Amino acid sequence: MNNREATILRAIIDAYLETAEPVSSGFLVQKYDLGVSPATVRNDMMALETAGYLRQPHTSSGRVPTEEGYRFYLHDRRFGHCTERENKCLEKTFAHRTTDEKDLMREIAKALVELSGEAAVTALQSDWHHVSGLSKLFDKPDFQDVQTLRSLSNVVDRMDDVMTDAFAEAQSDMNVWIGHENPFGNQMATIMVRYKLPNGMMGMLGLVGPLRMNYERNIGLLSEARKLIEDEYGKTDEK
């Protein structure tokens, strides 16, 4: 992939994340200063499709990203920050926290749902998990077809097994799973962070949504949530 094709791929993914509509060459030329003609953009889009980074829905002349396209996008970008407003919203969940870690995790999950628009999952190594915000997913255009809805419903029915698999797969502090590598389903994207409590117990906190999710925002939210959890329990441990 050359530099121009990479720029076009990033622009297509940014536009698709925002609109949920297939992206055409005309739209790209109109919205982004690419410095090339629509014909050149079309040729580059065809090359990206041939290489497996884009696909063309049969009902549209535009293109949407494939799993490989999203993987390139994630590898190519540096994420990890949230806005001041988002930070303050997450901090509020700690204002009246109890000594029960599960209560705190439920409150953090609820805040993440409201900030991200995705579903949130949280789990502790002691065979406990909590899911919040699944209704948010059913409202998204990505989950309007029967096949995707069936896949999501299957995940809900198998949530105990799914969370067990997620614990086994989460080998890094920050884990991003998309498509067929995702224990939550091959039509889904999951961002999962791990944290450690003072008693040595491992916990996980994540956001689950469609492949077309705002990775930059969601990675930033989870990075900040993990930092707040570890800082809060670190303070508790010092007392």
C-alpha positions as CSV (number, residue, x, y, z in Angstrom):
1,M,0.0,0.0,0.0
2,N,1.5,3.4,-1.0
3,N,1.0,6.6,1.0
4,R,-1.8,7.9,-1.1
5,E,-3.8,4.7,-0.8
6,A,-3.2,4.7,3.0
7,T,-4.5,8.2,3.2
8,I,-7.6,7.3,1.2
9,L,-8.2,4.2,3.3
10,R,-8.0,6.3,6.5
11,A,-10.4,8.8,5.1
12,I,-12.9,6.1,4.0
13,I,-12.9,4.6,7.5
14,D,-13.2,8.0,9.2
15,A,-16.2,8.8,7.0
16,Y,-17.8,5.4,7.5
17,L,-17.4,5.5,11.2
18,E,-19.3,8.8,11.2
19,T,-22.0,8.2,8.6
20,A,-22.6,4.3,8.5
21,E,-23.0,4.8,4.8
22,P,-20.7,3.3,2.0
23,V,-18.2,5.9,0.9
24,S,-17.9,7.0,-2.7
25,S,-15.0,8.5,-4.5
26,G,-17.1,11.7,-5.1
27,F,-17.7,12.1,-1.4
28,L,-14.0,11.7,-0.6
29,V,-12.9,14.3,-3.2
30,Q,-15.6,16.7,-2.0
31,K,-14.9,16.4,1.8
32,Y,-11.1,15.8,1.8
33,D,-8.3,17.7,0.1
34,L,-6.7,14.7,-1.5
35,G,-5.1,16.6,-4.3
36,V,-6.1,14.0,-7.0
37,S,-9.0,13.5,-9.4
38,P,-12.1,11.4,-8.7
39,A,-10.8,8.9,-11.3
40,T,-7.5,8.5,-9.4
41,V,-9.4,8.0,-6.2
42,R,-11.6,5.3,-7.8
43,N,-8.6,3.5,-9.1
44,D,-7.0,3.5,-5.6
45,M,-10.3,2.3,-4.1
46,M,-10.3,-0.6,-6.5
47,A,-6.7,-1.4,-5.6
48,L,-7.6,-1.3,-1.9
49,E,-10.6,-3.6,-2.5
50,T,-8.4,-6.1,-4.5
51,A,-5.9,-6.1,-1.6
52,G,-8.8,-6.9,0.9
53,Y,-9.0,-3.6,2.8
54,L,-12.4,-2.5,1.4
55,R,-15.5,-4.2,0.1
56,Q,-18.3,-3.0,-2.0
57,P,-21.9,-3.7,-0.8
58,H,-23.9,-5.0,-3.8
59,T,-26.5,-2.3,-3.3
60,S,-24.1,0.7,-3.4
61,S,-21.3,2.2,-5.5
62,G,-19.4,3.1,-2.4
63,R,-17.0,1.1,-0.3
64,V,-16.9,0.1,3.4
65,P,-13.9,-1.3,5.4
66,T,-13.2,-5.0,5.9
67,E,-11.7,-6.5,9.0
68,E,-8.3,-6.1,7.4
69,G,-9.1,-2.4,6.7
70,Y,-9.9,-1.9,10.4
71,R,-6.8,-3.7,11.5
72,F,-4.7,-1.4,9.3
73,Y,-6.5,1.6,10.8
74,L,-5.9,0.5,14.3
75,H,-2.2,-0.4,13.7
76,D,-1.7,2.9,12.0
77,R,-3.1,5.2,14.7
78,R,-2.1,6.1,18.2
79,F,-5.0,6.3,20.7
80,G,-5.4,6.7,24.4
81,H,-6.9,10.0,25.5
82,C,-10.4,11.1,26.4
83,T,-11.9,14.6,26.6
84,E,-12.1,16.7,29.8
85,R,-15.8,16.2,29.9
86,E,-15.5,12.4,29.6
87,N,-12.9,12.4,32.3
88,K,-15.1,14.3,34.7
89,C,-18.0,12.0,34.0
90,L,-15.9,8.9,34.8
91,E,-14.4,10.5,37.9
92,K,-18.0,11.1,39.3
93,T,-18.5,7.3,39.5
94,F,-15.8,7.3,42.3
95,A,-17.3,10.1,44.3
96,H,-19.6,7.9,46.5
97,R,-18.1,4.5,45.9
98,T,-18.6,1.7,48.4
99,T,-16.1,-0.9,49.5
100,D,-17.8,-3.4,47.1
101,E,-15.8,-3.6,43.9
102,K,-18.8,-5.0,42.0
103,D,-20.9,-2.0,42.8
104,L,-18.1,0.3,41.5
105,M,-17.7,-1.7,38.3
106,R,-21.4,-1.5,37.6
107,E,-21.3,2.3,38.0
108,I,-18.3,2.5,35.7
109,A,-20.0,0.3,33.1
110,K,-23.1,2.5,33.2
111,A,-21.0,5.6,32.7
112,L,-19.1,4.0,29.8
113,V,-22.4,3.1,28.1
114,E,-23.6,6.7,28.2
115,L,-20.3,8.1,27.0
116,S,-19.7,5.6,24.2
117,G,-23.1,4.5,23.0
118,E,-21.8,0.9,23.1
119,A,-22.5,-2.0,25.4
120,A,-20.1,-2.3,28.4
121,V,-18.9,-5.5,30.1
122,T,-17.0,-5.9,33.3
123,A,-15.8,-9.0,35.1
124,L,-13.8,-10.1,38.0
125,Q,-11.7,-13.3,38.2
126,S,-14.0,-14.6,40.9
127,D,-16.5,-15.8,38.3
128,W,-18.6,-12.6,38.2
129,H,-19.5,-10.5,35.2
130,H,-21.9,-7.7,34.4
131,V,-23.3,-6.5,31.1
132,S,-24.8,-3.0,30.6
133,G,-26.3,-1.2,27.6
134,L,-27.1,-4.0,25.2
135,S,-30.2,-2.0,24.1
136,K,-27.8,0.6,22.7
137,L,-26.6,-1.9,20.1
138,F,-30.1,-2.9,18.9
139,D,-30.6,0.8,18.0
140,K,-27.6,1.0,15.7
141,P,-28.0,0.7,11.9
142,D,-25.3,-2.0,12.0
143,F,-27.6,-4.4,13.8
144,Q,-30.7,-4.1,11.6
145,D,-30.2,-7.2,9.5
146,V,-31.4,-10.6,10.7
147,Q,-28.0,-12.3,10.5
148,T,-26.2,-9.7,12.7
149,L,-29.1,-9.7,15.2
150,R,-29.0,-13.5,15.4
151,S,-25.2,-13.3,16.1
152,L,-25.7,-10.7,18.8
153,S,-28.5,-12.8,20.4
154,N,-26.3,-15.8,20.4
155,V,-23.6,-13.9,22.3
156,V,-26.1,-12.9,25.0
157,D,-27.3,-16.5,25.4
158,R,-23.7,-17.7,25.8
159,M,-22.4,-14.8,28.0
160,D,-20.9,-17.0,30.7
161,D,-18.8,-18.9,28.1
162,V,-18.0,-15.7,26.2
163,M,-16.6,-14.0,29.3
164,T,-14.5,-17.1,30.2
165,D,-13.0,-17.0,26.7
166,A,-12.4,-13.3,27.0
167,F,-10.4,-13.7,30.2
168,A,-8.3,-16.3,28.4
169,E,-7.8,-14.1,25.4
170,A,-7.0,-10.9,27.3
171,Q,-3.2,-11.3,27.5
172,S,-2.4,-7.5,27.3
173,D,-3.4,-4.5,29.4
174,M,-5.2,-3.2,26.3
175,N,-6.9,-5.7,23.9
176,V,-8.7,-4.9,20.7
177,W,-10.6,-7.8,19.0
178,I,-12.4,-7.4,15.7
179,G,-14.3,-9.8,13.5
180,H,-13.4,-13.4,13.5
181,E,-10.8,-13.1,16.3
182,N,-13.5,-11.7,18.7
183,P,-15.0,-14.0,21.3
184,F,-18.1,-11.7,21.3
185,G,-18.9,-12.5,17.7
186,N,-17.5,-12.1,14.2
187,Q,-19.7,-9.1,13.4
188,M,-18.5,-7.3,16.5
189,A,-15.6,-5.2,17.8
190,T,-14.5,-5.4,21.4
191,I,-12.0,-3.2,23.4
192,M,-11.0,-4.8,26.7
193,V,-8.6,-3.5,29.4
194,R,-7.3,-5.5,32.3
195,Y,-6.6,-4.2,35.8
196,K,-5.3,-5.7,39.1
197,L,-6.9,-5.1,42.5
198,P,-4.7,-4.9,45.7
199,N,-5.9,-8.4,46.7
200,G,-4.3,-9.8,43.5
201,M,-7.6,-10.4,41.8
202,M,-7.7,-9.6,38.1
203,G,-10.5,-7.6,36.5
204,M,-11.6,-6.7,33.0
205,L,-13.6,-3.8,31.6
206,G,-14.6,-3.5,28.0
207,L,-16.8,-2.0,25.4
208,V,-18.6,-4.1,22.8
209,G,-20.1,-2.8,19.6
210,P,-20.2,-3.1,15.8
211,L,-17.0,-3.1,13.7
212,R,-18.0,0.5,12.9
213,M,-17.2,1.8,16.3
214,N,-15.3,5.0,17.3
215,Y,-12.1,3.2,18.3
216,E,-10.2,6.4,19.2
217,R,-12.9,7.6,21.7
218,N,-13.5,4.1,23.1
219,I,-9.8,3.3,23.7
220,G,-9.4,6.7,25.4
221,L,-12.4,6.0,27.6
222,L,-11.2,2.6,28.7
223,S,-7.6,3.8,29.2
224,E,-8.9,6.5,31.5
225,A,-11.3,4.2,33.4
226,R,-8.5,1.7,34.0
227,K,-6.2,4.4,35.3
228,L,-8.9,5.7,37.7
229,I,-9.6,2.2,39.0
230,E,-5.9,1.5,39.6
231,D,-5.3,4.9,41.2
232,E,-8.3,4.5,43.5
233,Y,-7.4,1.1,44.7
234,G,-3.8,2.1,45.0
235,K,-4.8,4.9,47.3
236,T,-7.0,2.4,49.3
237,D,-4.1,0.0,49.5
238,E,-1.8,2.7,51.0
239,K,-4.2,3.6,53.8
